Amino acid sequence: MSGIPRAHRSCGLLLGLALPILAQAAPSLDDEVRTAARAVMAEQDVPGLAIGVSAPGLRRLYYFGVADRRSSQPVDAATLFEIGSLSKTYTATLGAYASATGRLRLDESAAQVRPALAGSAIGQASLLQLATYSAGGLPLQFPDAIATEAQATGFYRDFQPPFPAGSRRLYSNPSIGLFGALAAQRLDEPFATALQRHVLTPLGLGHTYLQVPAAAQDHYAWGHGKKGEPLRVNPGVYAEEAYGIKTTAGDLLGFIEANLNPGRLPAPLAKAITTTQQGYYRSGPMTQGLAWEAYPYPLLKTQLLAGNTPAMALEPQPVDWQRPPLPASGARLLNKTGSTNGFGAYALFIPERQLGLVILANRNYPISARIEAAWRILQKLDGGVP
């Protein structure tokens, strides 16, 4: 960020020097981040961790542990982590960009974009329903036999929804994966090309990849499985759209900062980011945006934990549609988790307070533990947290 002095490395942390307005609070923040990181690494056997914090007048990045236990390579500013389903927020931004530029409408049906889906139940679902996991109950993952896009199209055509489109939320990679593919189709580009051209490059995210290039492979961390085995994400149909991004803590924090200040961006991209933050329906304690999940702020930690339970991800949930959508304004906390077999990520931001926080790890550890660590840091960032 302009105006922030160049960061320096100290005691296993990369610390950006605070502007005077927060100089008094900085040591306690650094101590809290260090304590939270060490606690979660010890309790969850996390090999490596990267944390990024953004607040008015302050931008800090912290690195702990190793990117690969076999080599003992330390986590640093260049380390790439898989962020799993946090990738959905980038996909949502691309789809919202296609909408902002008039290439698609969120209320049109999937079959209007892809005629091969005509006559099927999923073909009748709207792009908005696909993007918000409410297209009728698509599963969390494709069946193992689905290995090509043609097979995926056959799966969508044959799928018999267990409940009407728009009536339930059921978290689903094939749902938002299809949304991303249809958005790219309307932009007349492969998904990876469209995401790079319309989202990653304009936001200056030069260390964010769907396919890690050869020049960056040495910085690509290894995930660690339940028995410590080295893991990386396997490719699959619509994997790029649903869970494919690899990025650094600095780049992920940069994406969060774009979400904190979309008004500074070119008009179509600013509108796209705002669209992802609108509230389309309420479900349990949270309000569903395009990938982002929102809560009134301030809130209790128990409320945030309740919105991130396994039941919210794995079981159908009732929805209360908001028409028109709730605006992307007011006091709200937005968050998203992401996991692959070997990695676990978490991000939150509070636009009204201009606060953002990211936590990246090379182990898939419980979401509740990620929230506990984030909450501990948030309490230091914002004295109004209960």
C-alpha positions as CSV (number, residue, x, y, z in Angstrom):
1,M,0.0,0.0,0.0
2,S,1.3,3.5,-0.7
3,G,2.4,5.5,2.3
4,I,3.3,2.4,4.3
5,P,7.1,2.0,5.0
6,R,8.8,-1.0,3.6
7,A,8.4,-4.1,5.8
8,H,11.2,-5.6,7.7
9,R,11.9,-9.1,9.0
10,S,12.2,-9.7,12.8
11,C,11.8,-12.6,15.2
12,G,10.1,-14.9,12.6
13,L,7.7,-12.1,11.7
14,L,7.5,-9.7,8.7
15,L,6.3,-6.5,10.2
16,G,5.1,-3.4,8.3
17,L,5.9,-0.3,10.3
18,A,2.7,1.3,11.6
19,L,1.9,4.9,10.9
20,P,1.9,7.1,14.1
21,I,-1.8,6.8,14.6
22,L,-1.4,3.2,15.7
23,A,2.1,3.2,17.0
24,Q,0.9,2.8,20.6
25,A,-1.2,-0.3,19.8
26,A,1.3,-2.1,17.5
27,P,3.4,-4.0,20.1
28,S,0.3,-5.5,21.7
29,L,-1.1,-6.4,18.3
30,D,2.2,-8.1,17.4
31,D,2.3,-10.0,20.7
32,E,-1.3,-11.1,20.2
33,V,-0.7,-12.3,16.7
34,R,2.4,-14.2,17.8
35,T,0.6,-15.8,20.7
36,A,-2.4,-16.8,18.6
37,A,-0.2,-18.2,15.9
38,R,1.9,-20.3,18.3
39,A,-1.2,-21.6,20.1
40,V,-3.0,-22.8,16.9
41,M,0.2,-24.3,15.5
42,A,0.9,-26.3,18.7
43,E,-2.7,-27.3,19.2
44,Q,-3.4,-28.3,15.6
45,D,0.1,-29.5,14.6
46,V,0.2,-26.8,11.8
47,P,3.7,-26.8,10.2
48,G,3.5,-23.3,8.7
49,L,1.3,-20.2,9.1
50,A,1.0,-16.8,7.5
51,I,-1.2,-14.0,8.9
52,G,-2.0,-10.7,7.3
53,V,-3.7,-7.7,9.0
54,S,-5.0,-4.5,7.5
55,A,-6.3,-1.5,9.5
56,P,-6.3,2.3,9.0
57,G,-2.7,3.3,8.9
58,L,-1.4,-0.2,9.4
59,R,-0.6,-3.2,7.2
60,R,1.3,-6.2,8.7
61,L,2.3,-9.6,7.5
62,Y,3.6,-12.3,9.9
63,Y,5.2,-15.7,9.0
64,F,5.7,-18.7,11.1
65,G,7.0,-22.2,10.7
66,V,7.9,-24.1,7.6
67,A,6.4,-24.5,4.1
68,D,7.5,-28.1,4.0
69,R,8.6,-30.2,7.0
70,R,10.8,-32.4,4.8
71,S,13.0,-29.5,3.7
72,S,12.4,-27.1,6.6
73,Q,12.0,-24.3,4.1
74,P,10.6,-21.4,6.2
75,V,7.3,-19.7,5.4
76,D,8.0,-16.2,4.0
77,A,6.6,-13.4,1.9
78,A,6.8,-15.5,-1.3
79,T,5.2,-18.7,0.1
80,L,2.2,-19.8,-1.9
81,F,-0.7,-21.5,0.0
82,E,-3.8,-23.3,-1.4
83,I,-6.8,-21.4,-0.2
84,G,-9.5,-23.9,-1.2
85,S,-13.0,-22.5,-1.2
86,L,-11.8,-18.9,-0.6
87,S,-11.3,-19.2,-4.3
88,K,-15.1,-18.9,-4.7
89,T,-14.9,-15.2,-3.8
90,Y,-12.6,-14.6,-6.8
91,T,-15.0,-16.6,-9.0
92,A,-17.9,-14.6,-7.7
93,T,-16.1,-11.4,-8.5
94,L,-15.5,-12.5,-12.1
95,G,-19.2,-13.5,-12.4
96,A,-20.3,-10.1,-10.9
97,Y,-17.9,-8.4,-13.3
98,A,-19.6,-10.1,-16.3
99,S,-22.8,-8.8,-14.9
100,A,-21.5,-5.3,-14.3
101,T,-20.3,-5.1,-18.0
102,G,-23.7,-6.4,-19.3
103,R,-22.4,-9.8,-20.5
104,L,-24.8,-11.7,-18.2
105,R,-27.7,-11.2,-15.8
106,L,-27.8,-13.0,-12.5
107,D,-31.5,-13.6,-13.0
108,E,-31.1,-15.5,-16.3
109,S,-31.2,-19.3,-16.4
110,A,-28.2,-21.6,-16.8
111,A,-29.8,-22.9,-20.1
112,Q,-29.9,-19.4,-21.5
113,V,-26.1,-19.3,-21.3
114,R,-25.5,-23.0,-22.1
115,P,-28.2,-24.4,-24.3
116,A,-27.0,-28.0,-23.7
117,L,-28.7,-27.7,-20.3
118,A,-32.1,-26.9,-21.8
119,G,-34.9,-29.1,-20.5
120,S,-33.1,-30.0,-17.3
121,A,-33.9,-28.9,-13.8
122,I,-30.5,-27.3,-13.4
123,G,-30.9,-25.6,-16.7
124,Q,-33.9,-23.8,-15.2
125,A,-32.0,-22.6,-12.2
126,S,-30.8,-19.0,-12.2
127,L,-27.2,-17.9,-12.2
128,L,-27.8,-16.3,-8.8
129,Q,-29.1,-19.6,-7.5
130,L,-26.0,-21.4,-8.8
131,A,-23.7,-18.8,-7.2
132,T,-25.4,-19.0,-3.8
133,Y,-25.7,-22.8,-3.6
134,S,-29.5,-22.7,-3.9
135,A,-30.1,-24.3,-7.3
136,G,-32.0,-27.3,-5.8
137,G,-29.5,-29.3,-3.8
138,L,-26.4,-30.0,-6.0
139,P,-23.9,-32.0,-3.9
140,L,-20.8,-30.8,-2.2
141,Q,-18.6,-32.6,-4.8
142,F,-19.0,-34.2,-8.2
143,P,-19.3,-38.0,-8.1
144,D,-15.8,-39.6,-8.6
145,A,-16.7,-40.8,-12.1
146,I,-17.1,-37.3,-13.4
147,A,-13.7,-36.4,-15.0
148,T,-14.5,-34.2,-18.0
149,E,-16.6,-31.2,-18.7
150,A,-18.8,-33.2,-21.1
151,Q,-19.4,-35.7,-18.3
152,A,-20.2,-32.8,-15.9
153,T,-22.8,-31.5,-18.4
154,G,-24.4,-35.0,-18.5
155,F,-24.4,-35.0,-14.7
156,Y,-26.2,-31.6,-14.6
157,R,-28.7,-32.7,-17.2
158,D,-29.5,-35.9,-15.3
159,F,-29.6,-34.4,-11.8
160,Q,-32.9,-34.6,-10.0
161,P,-33.0,-31.9,-7.4
162,P,-34.1,-33.1,-3.9
163,F,-36.0,-29.8,-3.4
164,P,-37.1,-26.8,-5.5
165,A,-34.5,-24.3,-6.7
166,G,-34.4,-21.3,-4.4
167,S,-35.9,-23.1,-1.4
168,R,-32.8,-24.4,0.4
169,R,-29.1,-23.7,0.7
170,L,-26.7,-26.6,0.2
171,Y,-23.1,-25.7,-0.1
172,S,-21.8,-27.1,-3.4
173,N,-18.6,-26.9,-5.5
174,P,-20.5,-28.0,-8.7
175,S,-23.0,-25.2,-8.1
176,I,-20.6,-22.2,-8.0
177,G,-18.3,-24.1,-10.3
178,L,-20.9,-24.0,-13.0
179,F,-21.6,-20.4,-12.3
180,G,-17.9,-19.5,-12.9
181,A,-17.8,-21.6,-16.1
182,L,-20.9,-19.8,-17.4
183,A,-19.5,-16.4,-16.5
184,A,-16.3,-17.2,-18.5
185,Q,-18.4,-18.5,-21.4
186,R,-20.2,-15.2,-21.6
187,L,-16.9,-13.4,-21.5
188,D,-15.7,-15.5,-24.4
189,E,-12.6,-16.7,-22.6
190,P,-11.4,-19.7,-20.7
191,F,-12.0,-19.3,-17.0
192,A,-8.3,-18.9,-16.1
193,T,-7.8,-16.3,-18.8
194,A,-10.9,-14.3,-17.8
195,L,-10.0,-14.4,-14.1
196,Q,-6.5,-13.2,-14.8
197,R,-7.5,-10.4,-17.2
198,H,-10.5,-9.0,-15.4
199,V,-9.7,-9.7,-11.7
200,L,-6.2,-10.6,-10.8
201,T,-4.3,-8.2,-13.0
202,P,-6.5,-5.2,-12.4
203,L,-6.1,-5.8,-8.6
204,G,-2.3,-6.1,-8.9
205,L,-2.3,-9.7,-7.5
206,G,0.9,-10.8,-9.2
207,H,1.5,-13.8,-6.9
208,T,-2.0,-15.4,-7.2
209,Y,-2.3,-18.4,-9.5
210,L,-4.6,-21.1,-10.7
211,Q,-1.7,-23.0,-12.1
212,V,1.6,-22.2,-10.3
213,P,4.2,-21.3,-13.0
214,A,7.6,-23.0,-13.0
215,A,9.3,-19.8,-11.8
216,A,7.2,-19.9,-8.6
217,Q,7.2,-23.7,-7.9
218,D,10.0,-23.4,-5.3
219,H,7.7,-21.1,-3.3
220,Y,4.6,-23.4,-3.4
221,A,4.2,-24.9,0.1
222,W,3.3,-28.5,0.6
223,G,0.2,-29.3,2.5
224,H,0.3,-31.8,5.3
225,G,-2.2,-34.5,5.7
226,K,-3.6,-36.2,8.8
227,K,-0.5,-38.4,9.1
228,G,1.9,-35.7,8.0
229,E,2.0,-36.9,4.4
230,P,2.8,-34.1,1.8
231,L,-0.3,-33.1,-0.2
232,R,-1.4,-30.8,-2.9
233,V,-4.8,-30.3,-4.5
234,N,-5.8,-32.6,-7.3
235,P,-7.3,-31.1,-10.5
236,G,-10.9,-31.9,-11.3
237,V,-13.9,-30.6,-13.2
238,Y,-14.4,-26.9,-12.3
239,A,-11.7,-27.2,-9.7
240,E,-10.3,-23.8,-10.8
241,E,-13.7,-22.1,-10.3
242,A,-14.4,-23.7,-6.9
243,Y,-11.2,-24.2,-5.0
244,G,-8.2,-23.7,-7.3
245,I,-6.3,-20.6,-6.2
246,K,-2.8,-20.6,-4.7
247,T,-1.6,-17.3,-3.3
248,T,0.6,-15.5,-0.8
249,A,-0.6,-13.9,2.4
250,G,0.3,-10.5,0.9
251,D,-1.8,-11.0,-2.2
252,L,-4.8,-12.4,-0.3
253,L,-4.6,-9.4,2.0
254,G,-4.5,-7.2,-1.1
255,F,-7.7,-8.9,-2.3
256,I,-9.3,-8.2,1.1
257,E,-8.2,-4.5,0.9
258,A,-9.8,-4.3,-2.6
259,N,-13.0,-5.5,-0.9
260,L,-12.6,-2.9,1.8
261,N,-12.3,-0.1,-0.7
262,P,-14.0,-1.0,-4.0
263,G,-14.7,2.6,-4.8
264,R,-11.0,3.2,-5.6
265,L,-11.2,0.7,-8.5
266,P,-12.4,1.1,-12.1
267,A,-16.1,1.3,-12.3
268,P,-17.0,-2.2,-13.6
269,L,-14.7,-4.0,-11.1
270,A,-15.9,-1.7,-8.2
271,K,-19.5,-2.6,-9.1
272,A,-18.6,-6.3,-9.3
273,I,-17.0,-6.3,-5.8
274,T,-20.0,-4.4,-4.4
275,T,-22.3,-7.0,-6.0
276,T,-20.5,-9.9,-4.3
277,Q,-21.0,-8.2,-0.9
278,Q,-24.8,-7.7,-1.2
279,G,-27.1,-9.9,0.9
280,Y,-29.2,-12.2,-1.2
281,Y,-30.8,-14.3,1.5
282,R,-30.6,-15.0,5.2
283,S,-29.8,-18.5,6.4
284,G,-29.4,-19.2,10.0
285,P,-27.1,-16.6,11.6
286,M,-25.5,-15.4,8.4
287,T,-26.5,-13.5,5.2
288,Q,-25.4,-15.1,1.9
289,G,-23.6,-12.9,-0.6
290,L,-21.8,-14.1,-3.7
291,A,-19.5,-16.4,-1.9
292,W,-19.0,-14.0,1.0
293,E,-21.0,-14.7,4.2
294,A,-22.0,-11.7,6.3
295,Y,-23.0,-10.9,9.9
296,P,-24.2,-7.8,11.6
297,Y,-21.3,-6.2,13.5
298,P,-20.4,-6.1,16.3
299,L,-21.3,-9.7,17.0
300,L,-20.6,-12.4,19.5
301,K,-17.9,-15.0,18.7
302,T,-20.6,-17.7,19.2
303,Q,-22.6,-16.2,16.3
304,L,-19.6,-16.4,14.0
305,L,-18.9,-19.9,15.0
306,A,-22.6,-20.9,14.5
307,G,-22.4,-19.7,10.9
308,N,-19.4,-21.8,10.2
309,T,-20.4,-25.2,11.6
310,P,-20.2,-28.4,9.6
311,A,-24.0,-28.4,9.5
312,M,-24.0,-25.1,7.6
313,A,-21.7,-26.6,5.0
314,L,-23.0,-30.2,4.7
315,E,-26.8,-30.0,5.4
316,P,-29.6,-28.2,3.6
317,Q,-30.5,-24.9,5.3
318,P,-33.7,-22.8,5.0
319,V,-33.3,-19.5,3.2
320,D,-35.1,-16.2,3.5
321,W,-34.6,-14.3,0.2
322,Q,-34.1,-10.5,0.4
323,R,-35.7,-8.7,-2.4
324,P,-34.2,-6.4,-3.3
325,P,-30.8,-7.7,-2.0
326,L,-29.5,-6.1,1.1
327,P,-27.0,-3.3,0.2
328,A,-23.3,-3.7,0.6
329,S,-23.2,-1.1,3.4
330,G,-23.7,-0.8,7.1
331,A,-21.8,-2.4,10.0
332,R,-21.1,-5.9,8.8
333,L,-18.4,-8.6,9.1
334,L,-17.9,-10.7,6.0
335,N,-15.9,-13.9,6.0
336,K,-15.1,-17.0,4.1
337,T,-13.2,-20.2,4.9
338,G,-11.3,-22.4,2.5
339,S,-9.8,-25.9,2.7
340,T,-8.1,-28.5,0.6
341,N,-6.8,-31.8,1.9
342,G,-3.6,-30.3,3.0
343,F,-4.3,-26.6,3.6
344,G,-6.7,-24.4,5.6
345,A,-7.5,-20.7,5.0
346,Y,-9.7,-18.0,6.6
347,A,-10.4,-14.4,5.7
348,L,-12.6,-11.7,7.2
349,F,-13.1,-8.0,6.7
350,I,-15.2,-5.2,8.2
351,P,-15.7,-2.4,5.8
352,E,-17.1,0.1,8.3
353,R,-14.0,-0.3,10.5
354,Q,-11.7,-0.8,7.5
355,L,-10.3,-3.9,9.1
356,G,-9.1,-7.0,7.3
357,L,-7.5,-10.3,8.4
358,V,-6.2,-13.4,6.6
359,I,-4.8,-16.6,8.0
360,L,-3.2,-19.2,5.8
361,A,-1.9,-22.6,6.9
362,N,-0.5,-25.7,5.3
363,R,-2.7,-28.1,7.2
364,N,-6.5,-28.5,7.0
365,Y,-7.4,-27.9,10.6
366,P,-10.8,-27.2,12.2
367,I,-12.6,-24.1,11.1
368,S,-13.5,-23.3,14.7
369,A,-9.8,-23.1,15.5
370,R,-9.3,-20.7,12.7
371,I,-12.1,-18.5,14.0
372,E,-10.7,-18.6,17.5
373,A,-7.3,-17.4,16.4
374,A,-8.9,-14.7,14.2
375,W,-11.1,-13.5,17.0
376,R,-8.2,-13.2,19.3
377,I,-6.5,-10.9,16.8
378,L,-9.7,-9.0,16.0
379,Q,-10.1,-8.1,19.6
380,K,-6.8,-6.3,19.5
381,L,-7.6,-4.6,16.3
382,D,-11.0,-3.4,17.4
383,G,-11.8,-2.6,21.0
384,G,-15.5,-2.8,20.2
385,V,-15.5,-6.5,19.8
386,P,-17.5,-8.2,22.6
